[in-house]
């Protein structure tokens, strides 16, 4: 631990690095921050304090971490990270029940749908290749990533660090969120398909107004049918959302650092009546174009401009190449810029 504290002080300039005797956590923070520093060619500001704030998290047990620009602090919820093995095991148990519900045509939630995936059988063809039946209509790559990891987790949970397990949980929650998009806003997806595949839409579908006038339940059925046909036509499964989330086991730390750097580099003026004010958030949420751009990053990036910035930041930390409109909007909201951007 002494070495980790020394490293944080010497190489990252962190004055108060206090993570108790949790050496694994200390190394995770140091490694994650070094990766940010490298991406920013040493120009990213680092926090002054990295701490556990047990008192705060006792009351906010769902949060994994928080940032505070005023004190230049990142705080980590140790209890939440310690609890991730139990949480994933709980998800796996719930997955069995969820699969049952879905089979019996009982009502199920989007989280049920995502967790039912954990109950799927995986057949290994060789060490690196495996087969499973993905849930229809949801991101197949994301599903494959989850299924492969959970299968290994079931055999030997000790193979995974807390941070890797947290990453799996985040991916499962993301899959649930994409289900919410599909079943919550089917018309949006139909419109998106029409816009991206005008020829297909003209030959295979009815006028948009027809779908607009359907009740929601029928919109869902129509949407699924269109997705099926488009899949047959192009051979591609439709991905309902961007998945620049859960990109790394450092995701939580990078997301929080994104907030911290963002807050440290924007003015009170920005926050009170500028681009990051409450009013600007309303504008953001009412602007379909802006939401579409944020949706290329993740469902969570659509929450508000601040989450959009933090989510984009963590994708940049992971080295993801992002579309131009995303980068433009990131700049507009004063997201922390990489030196070569
Ligand atoms: Zn956030």
Boltz pocket constraint, residues with backbone or C-beta under 6 A from the ligand:
constraints:
  - pocket:
      binder: B
      contacts: [[A, 255], [A, 259], [A, 306], [A, 307], [A, 310]]
      max_distance: 6.0
